Amino acid sequence: MLFLCYSRCTTCQKAKKWLLENGISFEERHIKEENPTKEELKLWHEKSGLPIKKFFNTSGVLYKEYKVKDKLPNMTEDEQFELLATDGLLVKRPMLICDDMVLVGFKEAEWSEKLK
């Protein structure tokens, strides 16, 4: 499992603590230092079954600064993936990538249900 996180994000810290407490092994990747590529994002999006909008960190500073909310309706899916790939802080976190699923954002009940 690949765990994408940002060390200063409290939700990421909670998710990591939860993974460790539940004995779930994972490889950690810092989302800002090693930004997901467009290809990775496309693959994860496909695997997740979620709308692409769920991959954007809508509460982040960059999302607001770049006025992404206003731009998204006029962007193609490909352009959205390109934008996400420009900076890890635009991407919703934490993200847990497994062989058969992708969990975006940390909701303890959902992670418990899907990982146990």
VMD Tcl script that builds the backbone (N, CA, C; Angstrom):
set m [mol new atoms 348]
animate dup $m
set s [atomselect $m all]
$s set {name element resname resid chain x y z} {
  {N N MET 1 A 0.830 -1.182 0.000}
  {CA C MET 1 A 0.000 0.000 0.000}
  {C C MET 1 A 0.872 1.241 0.000}
  {N N LEU 2 A 0.425 2.214 -0.758}
  {CA C LEU 2 A 1.125 3.489 -0.813}
  {C C LEU 2 A 0.290 4.527 -0.078}
  {N N PHE 3 A 0.906 5.198 0.876}
  {CA C PHE 3 A 0.242 6.217 1.683}
  {C C PHE 3 A 0.802 7.568 1.290}
  {N N LEU 4 A -0.011 8.383 0.634}
  {CA C LEU 4 A 0.401 9.732 0.242}
  {C C LEU 4 A -0.054 10.703 1.305}
  {N N CYS 5 A 0.887 11.488 1.802}
  {CA C CYS 5 A 0.544 12.392 2.891}
  {C C CYS 5 A 1.404 13.653 2.864}
  {N N TYR 6 A 1.010 14.587 3.700}
  {CA C TYR 6 A 1.743 15.833 3.892}
  {C C TYR 6 A 1.967 15.925 5.394}
  {N N SER 7 A 3.215 15.987 5.815}
  {CA C SER 7 A 3.550 15.868 7.238}
  {C C SER 7 A 2.899 16.929 8.133}
  {N N ARG 8 A 2.599 18.110 7.600}
  {CA C ARG 8 A 2.007 19.165 8.432}
  {C C ARG 8 A 0.476 19.107 8.451}
  {N N CYS 9 A -0.086 18.138 7.767}
  {CA C CYS 9 A -1.546 17.983 7.698}
  {C C CYS 9 A -2.022 17.133 8.875}
  {N N THR 10 A -2.892 17.677 9.719}
  {CA C THR 10 A -3.354 16.939 10.900}
  {C C THR 10 A -4.177 15.711 10.515}
  {N N THR 11 A -4.935 15.793 9.432}
  {CA C THR 11 A -5.715 14.635 8.983}
  {C C THR 11 A -4.775 13.515 8.551}
  {N N CYS 12 A -3.683 13.870 7.881}
  {CA C CYS 12 A -2.684 12.873 7.469}
  {C C CYS 12 A -2.044 12.233 8.700}
  {N N GLN 13 A -1.773 13.039 9.716}
  {CA C GLN 13 A -1.178 12.527 10.948}
  {C C GLN 13 A -2.123 11.527 11.618}
  {N N LYS 14 A -3.417 11.859 11.648}
  {CA C LYS 14 A -4.420 10.953 12.235}
  {C C LYS 14 A -4.488 9.644 11.448}
  {N N ALA 15 A -4.468 9.753 10.124}
  {CA C ALA 15 A -4.550 8.564 9.267}
  {C C ALA 15 A -3.331 7.669 9.476}
  {N N LYS 16 A -2.162 8.265 9.538}
  {CA C LYS 16 A -0.929 7.497 9.734}
  {C C LYS 16 A -0.961 6.787 11.087}
  {N N LYS 17 A -1.384 7.501 12.119}
  {CA C LYS 17 A -1.498 6.926 13.459}
  {C C LYS 17 A -2.468 5.745 13.426}
  {N N TRP 18 A -3.592 5.917 12.734}
  {CA C TRP 18 A -4.592 4.858 12.635}
  {C C TRP 18 A -4.016 3.623 11.931}
  {N N LEU 19 A -3.296 3.842 10.823}
  {CA C LEU 19 A -2.680 2.732 10.097}
  {C C LEU 19 A -1.710 1.963 10.997}
  {N N LEU 20 A -0.880 2.704 11.713}
  {CA C LEU 20 A 0.114 2.078 12.595}
  {C C LEU 20 A -0.567 1.318 13.736}
  {N N GLU 21 A -1.582 1.929 14.353}
  {CA C GLU 21 A -2.302 1.282 15.461}
  {C C GLU 21 A -3.012 0.002 15.013}
  {N N ASN 22 A -3.394 -0.047 13.738}
  {CA C ASN 22 A -4.104 -1.209 13.224}
  {C C ASN 22 A -3.187 -2.203 12.519}
  {N N GLY 23 A -1.879 -1.985 12.653}
  {CA C GLY 23 A -0.902 -2.928 12.119}
  {C C GLY 23 A -0.928 -3.053 10.604}
  {N N ILE 24 A -1.300 -1.971 9.938}
  {CA C ILE 24 A -1.360 -1.992 8.476}
  {C C ILE 24 A -0.051 -1.428 7.928}
  {N N SER 25 A 0.653 -2.256 7.162}
  {CA C SER 25 A 1.941 -1.801 6.633}
  {C C SER 25 A 1.728 -1.006 5.346}
  {N N PHE 26 A 2.565 -0.011 5.164}
  {CA C PHE 26 A 2.437 0.880 4.019}
  {C C PHE 26 A 3.783 1.523 3.705}
  {N N GLU 27 A 3.867 2.019 2.490}
  {CA C GLU 27 A 5.028 2.802 2.070}
  {C C GLU 27 A 4.566 4.253 2.072}
  {N N GLU 28 A 5.293 5.104 2.751}
  {CA C GLU 28 A 4.899 6.508 2.870}
  {C C GLU 28 A 5.563 7.356 1.784}
  {N N ARG 29 A 4.780 8.252 1.205}
  {CA C ARG 29 A 5.309 9.162 0.185}
  {C C ARG 29 A 4.795 10.561 0.479}
  {N N HIS 30 A 5.728 11.501 0.580}
  {CA C HIS 30 A 5.394 12.894 0.869}
  {C C HIS 30 A 4.853 13.548 -0.410}
  {N N ILE 31 A 3.603 13.959 -0.364}
  {CA C ILE 31 A 2.890 14.437 -1.548}
  {C C ILE 31 A 3.478 15.726 -2.143}
  {N N LYS 32 A 4.143 16.531 -1.314}
  {CA C LYS 32 A 4.728 17.789 -1.805}
  {C C LYS 32 A 6.108 17.536 -2.414}
  {N N GLU 33 A 6.891 16.676 -1.779}
  {CA C GLU 33 A 8.241 16.404 -2.260}
  {C C GLU 33 A 8.239 15.505 -3.492}
  {N N GLU 34 A 7.273 14.591 -3.548}
  {CA C GLU 34 A 7.185 13.679 -4.686}
  {C C GLU 34 A 5.750 13.705 -5.207}
  {N N ASN 35 A 5.477 14.765 -5.949}
  {CA C ASN 35 A 4.134 15.010 -6.466}
  {C C ASN 35 A 3.653 13.874 -7.365}
  {N N PRO 36 A 2.377 13.484 -7.220}
  {CA C PRO 36 A 1.849 12.450 -8.120}
  {C C PRO 36 A 1.905 12.922 -9.578}
  {N N THR 37 A 2.211 12.018 -10.471}
  {CA C THR 37 A 2.253 12.353 -11.893}
  {C C THR 37 A 0.841 12.305 -12.472}
  {N N LYS 38 A 0.699 12.879 -13.635}
  {CA C LYS 38 A -0.589 12.861 -14.335}
  {C C LYS 38 A -1.044 11.417 -14.559}
  {N N GLU 39 A -0.115 10.549 -14.944}
  {CA C GLU 39 A -0.426 9.145 -15.214}
  {C C GLU 39 A -0.885 8.430 -13.940}
  {N N GLU 40 A -0.179 8.684 -12.822}
  {CA C GLU 40 A -0.585 8.079 -11.549}
  {C C GLU 40 A -1.985 8.533 -11.166}
  {N N LEU 41 A -2.221 9.820 -11.278}
  {CA C LEU 41 A -3.527 10.373 -10.904}
  {C C LEU 41 A -4.654 9.770 -11.742}
  {N N LYS 42 A -4.403 9.606 -13.032}
  {CA C LYS 42 A -5.415 9.001 -13.914}
  {C C LYS 42 A -5.718 7.571 -13.480}
  {N N LEU 43 A -4.672 6.821 -13.188}
  {CA C LEU 43 A -4.827 5.433 -12.757}
  {C C LEU 43 A -5.591 5.358 -11.430}
  {N N TRP 44 A -5.201 6.190 -10.472}
  {CA C TRP 44 A -5.847 6.187 -9.160}
  {C C TRP 44 A -7.306 6.622 -9.271}
  {N N HIS 45 A -7.562 7.588 -10.121}
  {CA C HIS 45 A -8.923 8.072 -10.336}
  {C C HIS 45 A -9.797 6.942 -10.863}
  {N N GLU 46 A -9.276 6.230 -11.845}
  {CA C GLU 46 A -9.990 5.100 -12.443}
  {C C GLU 46 A -10.290 4.034 -11.389}
  {N N LYS 47 A -9.277 3.705 -10.592}
  {CA C LYS 47 A -9.392 2.674 -9.562}
  {C C LYS 47 A -10.373 3.072 -8.457}
  {N N SER 48 A -10.444 4.369 -8.171}
  {CA C SER 48 A -11.251 4.843 -7.048}
  {C C SER 48 A -12.746 4.846 -7.340}
  {N N GLY 49 A -13.104 5.070 -8.608}
  {CA C GLY 49 A -14.512 5.191 -8.959}
  {C C GLY 49 A -15.120 6.522 -8.527}
  {N N LEU 50 A -14.283 7.428 -8.045}
  {CA C LEU 50 A -14.754 8.734 -7.580}
  {C C LEU 50 A -14.708 9.771 -8.698}
  {N N PRO 51 A -15.518 10.817 -8.580}
  {CA C PRO 51 A -15.405 11.905 -9.557}
  {C C PRO 51 A -14.042 12.593 -9.368}
  {N N ILE 52 A -13.492 13.130 -10.438}
  {CA C ILE 52 A -12.161 13.751 -10.366}
  {C C ILE 52 A -12.128 14.904 -9.362}
  {N N LYS 53 A -13.248 15.572 -9.174}
  {CA C LYS 53 A -13.314 16.696 -8.229}
  {C C LYS 53 A -12.876 16.263 -6.825}
  {N N LYS 54 A -13.115 14.998 -6.471}
  {CA C LYS 54 A -12.748 14.491 -5.137}
  {C C LYS 54 A -11.233 14.415 -4.947}
  {N N PHE 55 A -10.471 14.551 -6.027}
  {CA C PHE 55 A -9.013 14.494 -5.936}
  {C C PHE 55 A -8.398 15.866 -5.660}
  {N N PHE 56 A -9.225 16.901 -5.679}
  {CA C PHE 56 A -8.728 18.252 -5.407}
  {C C PHE 56 A -8.845 18.568 -3.925}
  {N N ASN 57 A -7.807 19.196 -3.382}
  {CA C ASN 57 A -7.795 19.642 -1.999}
  {C C ASN 57 A -8.535 20.983 -1.954}
  {N N THR 58 A -9.858 20.910 -1.874}
  {CA C THR 58 A -10.694 22.113 -1.984}
  {C C THR 58 A -10.539 23.091 -0.817}
  {N N SER 59 A -9.978 22.624 0.283}
  {CA C SER 59 A -9.785 23.534 1.413}
  {C C SER 59 A -8.363 24.101 1.455}
  {N N GLY 60 A -7.564 23.741 0.467}
  {CA C GLY 60 A -6.172 24.189 0.447}
  {C C GLY 60 A -5.987 25.620 -0.035}
  {N N VAL 61 A -4.880 26.216 0.376}
  {CA C VAL 61 A -4.539 27.588 0.011}
  {C C VAL 61 A -4.388 27.729 -1.508}
  {N N LEU 62 A -3.683 26.785 -2.135}
  {CA C LEU 62 A -3.455 26.882 -3.580}
  {C C LEU 62 A -4.755 26.786 -4.368}
  {N N TYR 63 A -5.662 25.925 -3.930}
  {CA C TYR 63 A -6.959 25.756 -4.597}
  {C C TYR 63 A -7.685 27.101 -4.639}
  {N N LYS 64 A -7.636 27.794 -3.519}
  {CA C LYS 64 A -8.306 29.104 -3.421}
  {C C LYS 64 A -7.525 30.179 -4.181}
  {N N GLU 65 A -6.213 30.165 -4.018}
  {CA C GLU 65 A -5.341 31.150 -4.662}
  {C C GLU 65 A -5.455 31.091 -6.183}
  {N N TYR 66 A -5.490 29.881 -6.731}
  {CA C TYR 66 A -5.582 29.692 -8.184}
  {C C TYR 66 A -7.017 29.771 -8.703}
  {N N LYS 67 A -7.979 29.967 -7.770}
  {CA C LYS 67 A -9.397 30.029 -8.132}
  {C C LYS 67 A -9.833 28.807 -8.950}
  {N N VAL 68 A -9.382 27.640 -8.490}
  {CA C VAL 68 A -9.630 26.379 -9.197}
  {C C VAL 68 A -11.132 26.103 -9.324}
  {N N LYS 69 A -11.880 26.421 -8.283}
  {CA C LYS 69 A -13.330 26.171 -8.287}
  {C C LYS 69 A -13.991 26.800 -9.517}
  {N N ASP 70 A -13.552 28.010 -9.856}
  {CA C ASP 70 A -14.120 28.722 -11.010}
  {C C ASP 70 A -13.635 28.154 -12.340}
  {N N LYS 71 A -12.433 27.585 -12.342}
  {CA C LYS 71 A -11.838 27.090 -13.583}
  {C C LYS 71 A -12.292 25.672 -13.953}
  {N N LEU 72 A -12.552 24.831 -12.934}
  {CA C LEU 72 A -12.878 23.419 -13.174}
  {C C LEU 72 A -13.994 23.178 -14.196}
  {N N PRO 73 A -15.126 23.897 -14.121}
  {CA C PRO 73 A -16.211 23.611 -15.068}
  {C C PRO 73 A -15.807 23.777 -16.541}
  {N N ASN 74 A -14.798 24.590 -16.800}
  {CA C ASN 74 A -14.372 24.842 -18.180}
  {C C ASN 74 A -13.141 24.039 -18.586}
  {N N MET 75 A -12.691 23.162 -17.706}
  {CA C MET 75 A -11.487 22.377 -17.999}
  {C C MET 75 A -11.868 20.958 -18.418}
  {N N THR 76 A -11.091 20.402 -19.337}
  {CA C THR 76 A -11.296 18.997 -19.706}
  {C C THR 76 A -10.737 18.143 -18.569}
  {N N GLU 77 A -11.084 16.874 -18.552}
  {CA C GLU 77 A -10.563 15.975 -17.531}
  {C C GLU 77 A -9.036 15.923 -17.617}
  {N N ASP 78 A -8.511 15.899 -18.828}
  {CA C ASP 78 A -7.068 15.855 -19.043}
  {C C ASP 78 A -6.391 17.101 -18.450}
  {N N GLU 79 A -6.993 18.256 -18.654}
  {CA C GLU 79 A -6.443 19.501 -18.103}
  {C C GLU 79 A -6.488 19.480 -16.573}
  {N N GLN 80 A -7.529 18.866 -16.022}
  {CA C GLN 80 A -7.628 18.772 -14.564}
  {C C GLN 80 A -6.508 17.890 -13.999}
  {N N PHE 81 A -6.232 16.777 -14.673}
  {CA C PHE 81 A -5.132 15.906 -14.235}
  {C C PHE 81 A -3.800 16.648 -14.340}
  {N N GLU 82 A -3.626 17.408 -15.406}
  {CA C GLU 82 A -2.384 18.180 -15.575}
  {C C GLU 82 A -2.224 19.180 -14.443}
  {N N LEU 83 A -3.300 19.870 -14.097}
  {CA C LEU 83 A -3.251 20.842 -13.010}
  {C C LEU 83 A -2.906 20.151 -11.687}
  {N N LEU 84 A -3.560 19.049 -11.390}
  {CA C LEU 84 A -3.277 18.306 -10.156}
  {C C LEU 84 A -1.809 17.884 -10.083}
  {N N ALA 85 A -1.243 17.539 -11.220}
  {CA C ALA 85 A 0.142 17.055 -11.257}
  {C C ALA 85 A 1.173 18.170 -11.085}
  {N N THR 86 A 0.729 19.423 -11.102}
  {CA C THR 86 A 1.688 20.529 -10.979}
  {C C THR 86 A 2.156 20.749 -9.546}
  {N N ASP 87 A 1.311 20.415 -8.571}
  {CA C ASP 87 A 1.679 20.654 -7.174}
  {C C ASP 87 A 0.909 19.707 -6.260}
  {N N GLY 88 A 1.637 18.966 -5.436}
  {CA C GLY 88 A 1.028 17.999 -4.532}
  {C C GLY 88 A 0.031 18.610 -3.559}
  {N N LEU 89 A 0.186 19.907 -3.273}
  {CA C LEU 89 A -0.719 20.533 -2.320}
  {C C LEU 89 A -2.094 20.806 -2.930}
  {N N LEU 90 A -2.240 20.622 -4.223}
  {CA C LEU 90 A -3.555 20.731 -4.861}
  {C C LEU 90 A -4.343 19.426 -4.714}
  {N N VAL 91 A -3.627 18.359 -4.382}
  {CA C VAL 91 A -4.218 17.021 -4.327}
  {C C VAL 91 A -4.767 16.732 -2.930}
  {N N LYS 92 A -5.976 16.187 -2.886}
  {CA C LYS 92 A -6.620 15.795 -1.625}
  {C C LYS 92 A -5.760 14.756 -0.931}
  {N N ARG 93 A -5.619 14.896 0.349}
  {CA C ARG 93 A -4.809 13.975 1.130}
  {C C ARG 93 A -5.467 13.723 2.471}
  {N N PRO 94 A -5.097 12.671 3.150}
  {CA C PRO 94 A -4.205 11.616 2.693}
  {C C PRO 94 A -4.877 10.750 1.632}
  {N N MET 95 A -4.065 9.984 0.966}
  {CA C MET 95 A -4.565 9.056 -0.041}
  {C C MET 95 A -3.875 7.716 0.212}
  {N N LEU 96 A -4.670 6.662 0.154}
  {CA C LEU 96 A -4.124 5.322 0.344}
  {C C LEU 96 A -4.410 4.524 -0.913}
  {N N ILE 97 A -3.339 4.086 -1.571}
  {CA C ILE 97 A -3.477 3.363 -2.832}
  {C C ILE 97 A -3.176 1.888 -2.579}
  {N N CYS 98 A -4.171 1.055 -2.824}
  {CA C CYS 98 A -4.038 -0.393 -2.659}
  {C C CYS 98 A -4.126 -1.020 -4.049}
  {N N ASP 99 A -3.933 -2.322 -4.125}
  {CA C ASP 99 A -4.010 -3.010 -5.417}
  {C C ASP 99 A -5.367 -2.823 -6.083}
  {N N ASP 100 A -6.425 -2.911 -5.288}
  {CA C ASP 100 A -7.766 -2.920 -5.870}
  {C C ASP 100 A -8.640 -1.716 -5.517}
  {N N MET 101 A -8.075 -0.750 -4.786}
  {CA C MET 101 A -8.877 0.428 -4.433}
  {C C MET 101 A -7.993 1.607 -4.061}
  {N N VAL 102 A -8.613 2.783 -4.049}
  {CA C VAL 102 A -7.939 4.011 -3.652}
  {C C VAL 102 A -8.857 4.725 -2.669}
  {N N LEU 103 A -8.317 5.075 -1.511}
  {CA C LEU 103 A -9.082 5.830 -0.517}
  {C C LEU 103 A -8.556 7.257 -0.512}
  {N N VAL 104 A -9.461 8.212 -0.692}
  {CA C VAL 104 A -9.079 9.626 -0.777}
  {C C VAL 104 A -9.664 10.359 0.421}
  {N N GLY 105 A -8.792 11.002 1.203}
  {CA C GLY 105 A -9.237 11.654 2.427}
  {C C GLY 105 A -9.377 10.593 3.509}
  {N N PHE 106 A -9.291 11.010 4.768}
  {CA C PHE 106 A -9.369 10.034 5.863}
  {C C PHE 106 A -10.701 10.119 6.584}
  {N N LYS 107 A -11.452 9.034 6.464}
  {CA C LYS 107 A -12.670 8.854 7.249}
  {C C LYS 107 A -12.482 7.500 7.934}
  {N N GLU 108 A -12.287 7.544 9.235}
  {CA C GLU 108 A -11.935 6.326 9.980}
  {C C GLU 108 A -12.899 5.167 9.730}
  {N N ALA 109 A -14.200 5.431 9.735}
  {CA C ALA 109 A -15.185 4.357 9.530}
  {C C ALA 109 A -15.010 3.713 8.161}
  {N N GLU 110 A -14.785 4.532 7.132}
  {CA C GLU 110 A -14.602 4.006 5.769}
  {C C GLU 110 A -13.321 3.181 5.680}
  {N N TRP 111 A -12.231 3.704 6.251}
  {CA C TRP 111 A -10.964 2.984 6.206}
  {C C TRP 111 A -11.082 1.667 6.971}
  {N N SER 112 A -11.755 1.683 8.126}
  {CA C SER 112 A -11.954 0.466 8.911}
  {C C SER 112 A -12.693 -0.577 8.108}
  {N N GLU 113 A -13.775 -0.152 7.483}
  {CA C GLU 113 A -14.608 -1.063 6.705}
  {C C GLU 113 A -13.845 -1.661 5.518}
  {N N LYS 114 A -13.096 -0.827 4.824}
  {CA C LYS 114 A -12.432 -1.284 3.593}
  {C C LYS 114 A -11.118 -2.018 3.836}
  {N N LEU 115 A -10.489 -1.780 4.981}
  {CA C LEU 115 A -9.161 -2.360 5.205}
  {C C LEU 115 A -9.135 -3.529 6.184}
  {N N LYS 116 A -10.268 -3.858 6.779}
  {CA C LYS 116 A -10.243 -4.959 7.761}
  {C C LYS 116 A -10.939 -6.182 7.235}
}
mol reanalyze $m
mol bondsrecalc $m
mol representation Tube
mol addrep $m
